[in-house]
Amino acid sequence: MNEINVKKDQWLAAMAAHVLEHGLTTASLRPLAKAAGTSDRMLIYHFGDKDGVIGALLEFLAAGFIAGLDALVPAARMARPADVLRAVVAVMRSPMAQGYARVWLDIVAASARGEVAYGKTGSAIIDGFVAWVMVRLPEGETEETARALLTVLEGTLVMDAVGHPEAADAAIAWFSGDRGE
């Protein structure tokens, strides 16, 4: 790896730590540059523009999250889709993932506001996560199952964020087939 790439990785790590602590709402160039120990002009020079900085940062964060998730949820097929969902929800509710969950909700909100860079990156993150889930689903399950599982996970993040984890738990139980019938 050349010296420039090492420096960019160091900047990304510092900016990621800043964003995990403070969220993406402070992700303008000056605070990110300050967190990285450089100038906003240097970030623009090396990443092209603000969207380039944000895109690289979000990809860096996604890779870090997936690495942490891989360590906690091994790449092995589980007995039921609900087992995958419960394993991922347990990780998302853990202290390790709280910053990532906040950042994800920031990405979704920015995408909903029409910020194209966030929408593209968010879509790529979802596609990567679908592939991650597929490796853990029982043999024969489809991508449709993985996307349904992620939809329940998304709802869980939202309900947890607004103080209604019981509603998320009810949806997880429903997805699991435990409908209390």
C-alpha positions as CSV (number, residue, x, y, z in Angstrom):
1,M,0.0,0.0,0.0
2,N,1.5,3.4,-0.9
3,E,1.9,6.3,1.4
4,I,-1.2,8.2,0.1
5,N,-3.5,5.2,0.6
6,V,-2.1,4.7,4.2
7,K,-2.8,8.4,4.9
8,K,-6.3,8.1,3.4
9,D,-7.0,5.0,5.6
10,Q,-5.8,6.9,8.6
11,W,-8.1,9.8,7.8
12,L,-11.0,7.4,7.2
13,A,-10.4,5.7,10.6
14,A,-10.3,9.0,12.4
15,M,-13.4,10.3,10.6
16,A,-15.2,7.0,11.3
17,A,-14.5,7.3,15.0
18,H,-15.9,10.8,14.9
19,V,-19.1,9.8,13.0
20,L,-19.7,6.8,15.3
21,E,-19.6,9.1,18.3
22,H,-21.4,12.1,16.8
23,G,-23.5,10.7,13.9
24,L,-23.6,11.9,10.4
25,T,-25.4,15.2,11.2
26,T,-21.9,16.7,11.9
27,A,-20.5,15.2,8.7
28,S,-19.7,18.4,7.0
29,L,-16.2,18.7,5.7
30,R,-14.7,20.9,8.4
31,P,-15.6,18.7,11.4
32,L,-14.5,15.6,9.4
33,A,-11.2,17.2,8.4
34,K,-10.6,18.3,12.0
35,A,-11.3,14.8,13.3
36,A,-8.9,13.5,10.7
37,G,-6.2,16.0,11.6
38,T,-6.1,17.5,8.1
39,S,-7.8,20.3,6.1
40,D,-11.1,20.1,4.2
41,R,-9.0,21.1,1.1
42,M,-6.8,18.0,1.5
43,L,-9.9,15.8,1.8
44,I,-11.3,17.3,-1.4
45,Y,-8.0,16.8,-3.1
46,H,-7.8,13.2,-2.2
47,F,-11.4,12.1,-2.4
48,G,-12.7,14.4,-5.2
49,D,-15.5,16.2,-3.5
50,K,-17.7,16.0,-0.4
51,D,-19.7,13.1,-1.9
52,G,-16.5,11.3,-2.5
53,V,-15.4,11.8,1.2
54,I,-18.8,10.7,2.5
55,G,-19.0,7.7,0.1
56,A,-15.5,6.5,1.1
57,L,-16.3,7.1,4.8
58,L,-19.6,5.1,4.6
59,E,-17.8,2.3,2.7
60,F,-15.2,2.3,5.5
61,L,-17.8,2.2,8.2
62,A,-19.8,-0.6,6.4
63,A,-16.6,-2.7,6.1
64,G,-15.8,-2.2,9.8
65,F,-19.3,-3.1,10.8
66,I,-19.4,-6.3,8.7
67,A,-16.0,-7.3,10.2
68,G,-17.4,-6.9,13.7
69,L,-20.6,-8.7,12.8
70,D,-18.6,-11.6,11.2
71,A,-16.7,-11.9,14.5
72,L,-20.0,-12.2,16.5
73,V,-22.1,-14.2,14.0
74,P,-20.0,-16.8,12.2
75,A,-20.6,-17.6,8.5
76,A,-22.6,-20.8,9.1
77,R,-26.1,-21.8,8.0
78,M,-28.6,-21.5,10.8
79,A,-31.6,-23.7,11.3
80,R,-34.3,-21.0,10.6
81,P,-34.4,-17.5,9.1
82,A,-35.6,-16.3,12.5
83,D,-32.4,-17.6,14.1
84,V,-30.4,-15.3,11.8
85,L,-32.8,-12.4,12.6
86,R,-32.4,-12.9,16.4
87,A,-28.6,-13.1,16.1
88,V,-28.4,-9.9,14.1
89,V,-30.9,-8.1,16.4
90,A,-28.8,-9.1,19.4
91,V,-25.7,-7.6,17.9
92,M,-27.5,-4.4,16.8
93,R,-28.8,-3.9,20.3
94,S,-25.3,-4.4,21.8
95,P,-23.1,-1.5,22.7
96,M,-20.7,-2.4,19.9
97,A,-23.3,-1.6,17.3
98,Q,-25.0,1.5,18.7
99,G,-22.9,4.0,16.8
100,Y,-23.4,2.0,13.6
101,A,-27.1,1.9,14.1
102,R,-27.3,5.7,14.5
103,V,-25.1,6.2,11.4
104,W,-27.4,3.8,9.5
105,L,-30.5,5.8,10.5
106,D,-28.7,9.0,9.5
107,I,-28.0,7.4,6.0
108,V,-31.6,6.4,5.7
109,A,-32.8,9.9,6.7
110,A,-30.4,11.6,4.3
111,S,-31.5,9.3,1.5
112,A,-35.1,10.1,2.3
113,R,-34.3,13.8,1.9
114,G,-33.1,13.1,-1.6
115,E,-29.3,13.2,-1.0
116,V,-28.2,11.0,-3.8
117,A,-24.8,10.0,-2.5
118,Y,-26.4,8.6,0.7
119,G,-29.1,6.7,-1.3
120,K,-26.5,5.1,-3.6
121,T,-24.3,4.1,-0.6
122,G,-27.2,2.9,1.4
123,S,-28.4,0.7,-1.5
124,A,-24.9,-0.8,-1.8
125,I,-24.8,-1.5,1.9
126,I,-28.1,-3.2,1.8
127,D,-27.0,-5.4,-1.2
128,G,-23.8,-6.3,0.8
129,F,-25.9,-7.1,3.8
130,V,-28.3,-9.3,1.8
131,A,-25.3,-11.3,0.7
132,W,-24.0,-11.5,4.3
133,V,-27.4,-12.8,5.4
134,M,-27.7,-15.3,2.6
135,V,-24.6,-17.2,3.8
136,R,-26.3,-17.7,7.2
137,L,-29.8,-18.6,6.1
138,P,-30.8,-22.3,5.8
139,E,-30.0,-23.9,2.5
140,G,-32.6,-23.2,-0.1
141,E,-33.8,-19.9,1.3
142,T,-34.1,-17.1,-1.2
143,E,-32.9,-13.5,-1.5
144,E,-36.6,-12.6,-0.8
145,T,-36.2,-14.1,2.6
146,A,-33.0,-12.2,3.3
147,R,-34.7,-8.9,2.2
148,A,-37.8,-9.6,4.4
149,L,-35.5,-10.3,7.3
150,L,-33.6,-7.0,6.7
151,T,-37.0,-5.2,6.6
152,V,-37.9,-6.5,10.0
153,L,-34.4,-5.6,11.2
154,E,-34.8,-2.0,9.8
155,G,-38.2,-1.7,11.7
156,T,-36.5,-3.0,14.8
157,L,-33.8,-0.2,14.6
158,V,-36.5,2.4,14.1
159,M,-38.7,1.2,16.9
160,D,-35.8,0.8,19.3
161,A,-34.7,4.4,18.3
162,V,-38.1,5.9,19.2
163,G,-38.4,3.9,22.5
164,H,-40.7,1.0,21.4
165,P,-38.6,-2.1,21.5
166,E,-41.6,-4.1,22.6
167,A,-43.2,-3.4,19.1
168,A,-40.0,-4.6,17.5
169,D,-39.9,-7.7,19.7
170,A,-43.5,-8.5,18.6
171,A,-42.5,-8.2,14.9
172,I,-39.6,-10.5,15.5
173,A,-41.9,-13.0,17.2
174,W,-44.3,-12.7,14.3
175,F,-41.5,-13.2,11.7
176,S,-40.3,-16.2,13.8
177,G,-43.8,-17.8,13.6
178,D,-44.5,-17.3,17.3
179,R,-47.8,-15.4,16.8
180,G,-49.4,-16.6,20.0
181,E,-52.2,-18.4,18.1
